[in-house]
Amino acid sequence: MYRAGELRKELTPAEKKLWAYLRGDKLNGVNFRRQHALGNFIVDFVSIKRKLVIELDGGQHLEQAEYDIERSKYLEAQGYKVIRFWNNQVENDVNGVVRAIEFALKGDSIK
């Protein structure tokens, strides 16, 4: 999908920072893709094998909360677990975000 490829070239600073921890199977040997199309949606990061979607939200997501809810419902209906972090969480505590992703990969719930 053309848009996904375009987005891969235009990562936000938070996406770049988290991608450094996810790329190359660095996180417990789990393969993640970035800016990947699932149905009609492009997700920030996904492990297809582990059925985990990671979304990073900036200020624009406050205005599109309804869209994000519908998108999460669709992804969950496809069997994916969706976890979200604010960009500033990644910027200020990337290690905490990575730990939360590790818990999600183990099947522990994130609240």
FENHUCOR-V464932 format. One record per backbone hydrogen bond with DSSP energy under -1.0 kcal/mol. NH is the residue of the N-H (numbers start at 1). CO is the residue of the C=O. Records with the same first field share a line. If there is no record, write none. Layout:
NH = CO  CO
//
This chain:
5 = 1
6 = 2
7 = 3
8 = 4
16 = 12
17 = 13
18 = 14
19 = 15
20 = 16
21 = 18
22 = 18
23 = 19
26 = 23
28 = 26
29 = 25
30 = 27
33 = 46
35 = 44
36 = 43
38 = 41
41 = 38
43 = 36
45 = 54
46 = 33
47 = 52
51 = 47
52 = 47
53 = 81
54 = 45
55 = 83
57 = 85
61 = 58
62 = 59
68 = 64
69 = 65
70 = 66
71 = 67
72 = 68
73 = 69
74 = 70
75 = 71
76 = 72
77 = 73
78 = 74
79 = 76
80 = 75
81 = 51
83 = 53
85 = 55
87 = 57
90 = 86
91 = 87
92 = 88
93 = 89
97 = 93
98 = 94
99 = 95
100 = 96
101 = 97
102 = 98
103 = 99
104 = 100
105 = 101
106 = 102
107 = 104
108 = 103
//
